[in-house]
Amino acid sequence: MVDDNSLRKRINSNEVPIDNELPNKKPKLEPSNSVDNVEVDAPVWCLKKAQEEQPSRHCPYLDTIDRGVLDFDFEKLCSISLSHINVYACMVCGKYFQYVLKPTYTFDHIKMIGKNTKMSRCWDGTLYYPGIIGLNNIKANDYTNVIFHAFSHVPPLRDYFLREGNYSHIKRPPGDKLALLPQRFGELIRKLWDPKAFKAHVSPHEMLQAVVLCSDKKFQIIRQGDANEFLMWFLNTLHMALNGTGKTSSSIVYKIFRGRMRQSMRKVLPVDASDESRRTLSETEEYKEQVKELPFLSLALDLPPAPLYLDERMQNIIPQVPLAQLLTKFNGITEKEYKTYKDNFIKRFELLHLPEYLIITYDRFHKNQWFIEKNPTIVNFPISNVDFYDSLAEDVRDKHKYTTYDLISNIVHDGKPQTQANKGDIAVDSGRYRVQLVHEGTSKWFELEDLHVKEILPQTITLAESYIQVEAALIAEPDNEELIKLKEDLNEIIQLQQELVTNEPSEVITNSSSSGLSKQERLVWKVGDRCMAPIKSGQKQMAVIDGISQDKVAITFTNSGKKDMVRLSDLSIAPVEEKKKYIFQTGKQNAIKKEWHLERERRKVRAQKKEQRRKQMDEQKELEKNKWKNFNAKANAKNMKGLKHIEVTGSAADGPKGQQGPPRGLSSLDISSRRNTTAFGATSRGNMESLF
């Protein structure tokens, strides 16, 4: 047997052992310090020695990483040079230093990032969808977080800022602070959509510092603000930071969100002005209607006022209104008065161009001298297939590519509105903001409130007090299988309807066989036409055609509502009912004053006659009323009111029957009566002639 000392010497000296000296023949050890070269039956201390001498296959510094001090959401500022260029973080101490490190997104990754259906896992094991992660609320910046989330789910805007090369070449004047806004927004977008994030949440600290700097402290981290005001400021400032101009194609912001509308505005006439002065003022240039086209980034919809009184249970009534009713503001017909400090104006709106992504805001907050009032009205809106066709002007409807939209994000405000304190800038009882987003890859809806993320049902979205919505247009995709199948189904339905229309005789020409009649003399009847049809007595009355066969027509008489079948040859053309047209209905502004005066006099005469007829009817009613009063007075005086004495019941109209004597307390009066059914009007009413 070989002792341990000799084996140790041989292993250390890399000598090859002799075969007969070992109890079991093993392969010879190669001149290496690897554990694989040590015999399996070697002692434990020998294996440990080989493991210690083996070169490490892993980084020896991984154990020095302190995850507790790492936070990549704070400002990237070198702790030595105070520079923002090429900054990286030390994994041991968490400090930032300057070096050349810059992660990028490839085009293929950007193309597939919105269609990803797999969940990612961060270092602590938390599962999340890229883009559906919480934003840290530092103090009172939830009104900005919801806007960042909503814009991060607009695919063209997201794809633009995922690649820094799209906007890094844009040059701003030296010292311009707006150059910081797109840079910080791009960094935030890349953090939100990172599939290999370190943590399942992001802190928008750098982005908020850029917002405070660019807005001159109008929007701050420590003070609650209005999400709608921040939305409009952010879009316009981001457009200017990207060197945008007044053209729609000058920046990515205007390309996505900008639309056009037509505004018709006229000044309200003074209330105390006379009729002549009103007509004179309406012809002046100041009070004429002015029409102009205006661009818009969002559509502001007005909510109906909340009820002032409580319901039967002494609780506040929460009204509900459909979205279609609110969209009537942009139909070009609905007018609304807008008051200013000096004059009042009446405006009408209609849409001329719909953007690719439409932003809708609801006017929930109203400021007065003391506080801000919130309208709690619930808006009932569909999540998909919202059609804005009726809101477009008639001359641009056919030119539009898309009018149907789907909801992709919904911003909700909960609680009371913000009320500024007397001293200080911190808002009290300002409520909270949350956003509801749809994940494009899985079509699931999620609700995000600061760091809290949860999945919700689409049916619960309409139950909240929506404040801001982002709608995505349904643009035709040539490669979309669902759209191709839907197109085939629609074409099949249209073809079937056309076949039914061609086979059904919806039009019939009366006397079509007679070649002697001209085209003007032939009568062409259609379903729904008004005509004169004969009745049983031979007279003709107005009727409507319900159906047409080869020889007969199904009609419905307008007066009686009866249905009948008549022959085609018996129909005749119905007379045209001409409505009375007054001078004020012609729309002619140059009407003669004499005709206006005559029309006014005719109206006065008609009003006087109507009042005279009303007085005559009142006098007649008063006369009948006095007669009944006199009758009651006589009946009460003779104690006859309400007296009944019946022994044998006769017919209802005959009164008492078989009375053998006068009633108690009366003289010999014959109360009983019989009705003569052969003579009209011969029935006596209990022989009451003695009462008159």
FIPAGU-537346 format. One record per residue (C-alpha): x, y, z. Coordinates in steps of 0.02 Angstrom, whole numbers, plus 50000, padded with zeros to 5 digits. Each point is the difference from the previous one (the first is absolute). Layout:
N
XYZ;...
//
This chain:
692
500005000050000;500585017749967;499945011650147;499295017549995;501695008750009;500674991649844;498375003649906;500075018250050;501805001449939;499564992249834;498505011249972;500945015750047;501504995349893;498854995049854;500814983049990;499154985649915;499654986050126;500544982149968;498574988249955;500414986350125;500155012450144;498165004949992;498624988250057;498885005149854;500645004649829;499455017849956;500435011349855;501605009750019;499925018050061;500455013249873;501155014050053;498605011850052;499225006850158;498224996349943;498834990250111;499574988749854;501784993350001;499894993750180;499524981850026;498254996650059;500584989250145;501225013150062;499785006350178;498875015050035;501435011350048;500774996549830;498435005649909;499895015950104;501825003649961;499664998249814;498465011250011;501005013650085;501354999149867;498724999849856;499855016649905;498305008350029;498784998649854;498915014450064;500315018550038;500755001050175;499195017250027;498174995149983;499864997450187;500535018050030;498435007149917;498875008650126;498245000649929;499395010450145;500965015549946;499584998749815;498695011949929;500105004349816;498545012150000;500905014750078;500895013249900;501484993349900;501345011750066;501834995450016;500555001350182;501735006049947;499785011249849;498145004550023;499734995949817;498454992349919;500944992649852;500344981249995;499624996650184;499974982550075;499664993450175;501174990650116;499204983550050;500875000050171;499695017450069;498605006149886;500905016049948;500025006549822;501585002249898;500395005749824;500384987349865;499394994549828;498404989950024;498405002849900;498684986249976;498965000449841;498464991749924;500064991349832;498705002549864;499404982050015;499815001850187;498995015949982;498894991949869;499564985350112;499995008850169;498155004249993;499464982549944;500924990750137;498884988350101;501324993250120;500295006750174;501735005350059;500804996450169;501045012450099;501404995650123;498824997750149;498874987949903;498595012249963;499114996749835;499465014749893;499535004849823;501195012549918;499105016750000;498814995150142;501055004950150;499705012750136;500725017550015;500585006150169;498995014150077;501335010750083;498735011250087;498605006849891;500494996049821;498654987349960;499225012549877;501604998849895;500204981150018;498334996449916;500465011149851;501684991249980;499144983150005;498695005249872;501305006749877;501124984950023;498614989149926;499815010349841;501014988949880;500675013349880;500555011350143;500744985350096;500974993449850;500675017449963;500745002550173;500644982250021;501415004349878;501015014850059;500655002949825;498295006449944;500185016050102;501815001150057;500505009549841;498745014050035;500965015650046;499335013350117;500745017150036;501435000050126;499365000250178;498224995249951;499234989950140;498684992149886;501334988449928;499944990150162;498154995349984;500064987749852;501614992550067;499244995950170;498364994349924;500924987949887;500944992850149;498364997550093;499204991149852;501484988349984;499904995850186;498144996449992;500194988049854;501594991450058;499704981049997;501524997350113;499645013050133;500914999550166;498405003950097;498154998949956;499765018750023;500795016149938;500315016550088;499715015049883;501185010950102;501035006449854;498475002849891;499145010250136;501545010750026;499985004149814;498145004250012;500275011850147;501445008449910;499145002049831;498345005950074;500835013050114;499314990850152;498205000749939;499884981150019;500894993750155;500294983650089;499365005750170;498385008049939;498504991649922;499535006349827;498704998149864;500384985649883;499135008749854;501055015850018;501594989750011;499464990049847;499825015449890;501605007950066;501004984149974;499414997349821;500345017949946;501685001150090;500574983249931;499505006049826;501065015750019;501464990150073;500004989449841;500145016149895;498184998749949;499155013749900;498215003949954;499944986049871;499244983350046;501504990349933;501295010050098;500084988250150;499444982850056;498795008150124;499005009449868;500024985149881;499154989050128;498825011250100;499605015349894;498315002249915;498995014349926;498275007050035;498885013649931;499375013350121;498515011249964;499895014650121;498875015050015;499815013550130;498435000350107;498865015049972;499645011350149;498494994850101;499315017650024;500075004349814;498405002749903;499474989949849;500575013249876;501685002050083;500224981050004;499694999049813;501225014149970;501354992450110;499804982749924;500505007149830;501615007950066;501684991449984;500214998550188;498444989350026;500124989549843;500444981750015;501854996549977;500614983049941;501804994350018;500994983850012;500954995950158;501234986050044;499754989750157;500984987450102;498534994150106;498105000849995;499245007950156;498254993250035;498815009350117;499094990050133;498215004450050;499855008750169;499794988850151;498295000150088;499845011750148;498754989950102;500134983250087;499004984749951;498604991950100;501274991150111;500865016550040;501534995149900;500925008849862;499424995749825;501414994949883;499375003749824;500544990249846;500175006149822;500444990549840;501535005049900;498945002349843;499045014050085;501605009250045;500664998449822;498525010149934;501055015250045;500984996949839;498564996549880;500005017849931;498225003350062;500095000850189;500385017550063;500715005250167;500255017050078;501745004350063;500135014650121;501475011750018;500335014750114;499275011849869;499024991449862;499094983649972;500224988949847;499014985649927;501074986449920;499734984549896;501284986649961;500234986249872;501514989149967;500975000849838;501444987950032;500174986150129;501764995750060;500724982650009;499885000350190;498605010350075;500085007450176;498325003350085;499855010250160;498465002650108;499735017050081;499774994150180;500775014250098;499315017750011;500875013950094;499155014150090;500585013350123;500074988250148;500304982149950;500054987449857;498414990249967;500024982549926;498634992749890;499724981650047;499034995349842;500374982649935;500304998749812;499394984149915;501194996649856;500424984549897;501754993150017;500154995649816;499265005849834;499625018050050;499395008149839;500305018749971;499225000249827;498535011150052;501185012850077;500895002849834;499455013449879;499014993449853;501265006349872;501454989950076;499164983750049;500404991149838;501815005650004;500344992650172;500964983850013;499414995250174;498625005650117;499944985450123;501094999750156;500454988150141;500415005250178;501814996650053;500135010050162;498795007950123;500545012250137;498865000950152;499915012650142;499364994050169;499555010450151;499725018550023;500745013349886;501545009550050;499715015050115;501445011750031;500365004750179;500035018150055;501854999250037;501214989049908;499944990849836;499584982550059;498284994149944;498784993150128;498754986049963;500584999649820;499494982249957;501014987049907;500334995549819;500094982649925;500144993549824;499234984949913;501024992749857;499774986049874;501464988449965;500134998649812;500724982449996;498754991550116;498525012349984;499895000450191;499545015550098;501065005750147;499755013750128;501545009450061;500005011450151;501785005150046;500894983650040;498424989450006;499604989949844;498494988549984;499014991949862;498215005949978;498484995349897;499585010949849;498215001650063;500565009950153;500855013849900;498405009749964;499535000450185;501375012250047;500065018949985;501015001249840;501005015949974;501154997049850;499904986649865;501164995349857;499164991749851;500934990549864;499335000449823;499624983649912;501125001749847;499924987249861;501374986950013;500244990049838;500784985350092;498754999050143;499094983349990;498515005950103;499725015249890;500154989549842;498704987750065;498855014250052;500155007749828;499524983649916;498474998250113;499445017749963;500204997749814;498954984150009;498625009050096;500005014449875;499884987849855;498514991150079;499105016450030;500265005349821;499274983549939;498475002350110;499745017749937;500104994649818;498774985650025;498715010150099;498835010949897;500205015850103;499485011249855;498504998049884;499545010949853;498145002149975;499444997049820;501774995349949;499324989649856;499155014749918;501275006549878;498985015549961;500385008150169;501515011050016;501294998150139;499265014750095;498254992349995;500534983250072;499824997950189;501424991650092;499494993850173;501214995350139;499794993150174;499685014450119;499225011849871;498425009750043;498514997649884;498115001749987;499144983050014;498124995949988;498974993950148;498404989749998;498895015149970;500995004449845;500825015550071;501895001750004;501015003350155;501835002750040;501004983750021;501804993750011;500654985549895;500624985350106;500374987349865;499874997649812;499614984549898;499714998049814;498185006049997;499565005250178;500665011450134;499924998650190;499575016850076;499635007850169;498785014550013;500745014650096;498375005850078;499304983450066;501574989350003;499104985849910;500944988749879;499304994549832;500484992949829;499555010049845;500424999249816;501415010149927;498865008349874;498925007250142;501435010050075;500205018449966;501275013050049;499765007850171;499865019050006;501535009050065;499715007950169;500775017149999;500475006750169;499715018250040;501565010249982;500175016250094;501165014049960;501104996550150;500244982049940;500645004549828;501685005450067;499995016049895;500825013650100;499465013649878;498134997850030;498955015549983;499545008450165;498205001649944;499834981349978;500744997350172;498745012250071;498544991349914;500584983150063;500095007050177;498235007049986;499324983449938;500784991350148;499215012450119;498274997249924;500184981250016;500545001850180;498515011150040;498784987749923;500784985950098;499855009850161;498185004449962;499554981649971;500844995450163;498975013050095;498374993749923;500404982350053;500395005850177;498355009550011;499024984849941;500874989050129;499615012650136;498155000549950;499844981050011;500875000250166;498755012750070;498534989449943;500624985150098;500285010950152;498205006149994;499384982149982;500974994450153;499375014850100;498174995749963;500264981750039;500785004250168;498605012150040;498654986549976;500994985950083;500004989949839;501864998449969;500644982350014;498294992050043;499714981949943;498544988550041;500004983849900;499044984050039;500044990549836;501445003649884;499555003849821;501125004249857;501395012450029;499175013149892;498224997150075;500435004550178;498974993250148;498574988149962;498414994950094;499915014450125;498284999750087;500045016450090;500945016250016;501684999150087;500185004850180;499875018750025;499355003949826;498315003649926;499164989049874;501375000049868;500174986049877;501874995950012;499864984249895;500175001849814;500014988849849;501005002749842;499164999449832;501284991149893;499075004149840;500035018950018;501665009149999;500255012150142;498414994950093;500904993850157;499675010550156;501375001950132;499014995450156;498655013049967;501115014550056;499005013549910;499355006650167;501775004650050;500165013249864;
//
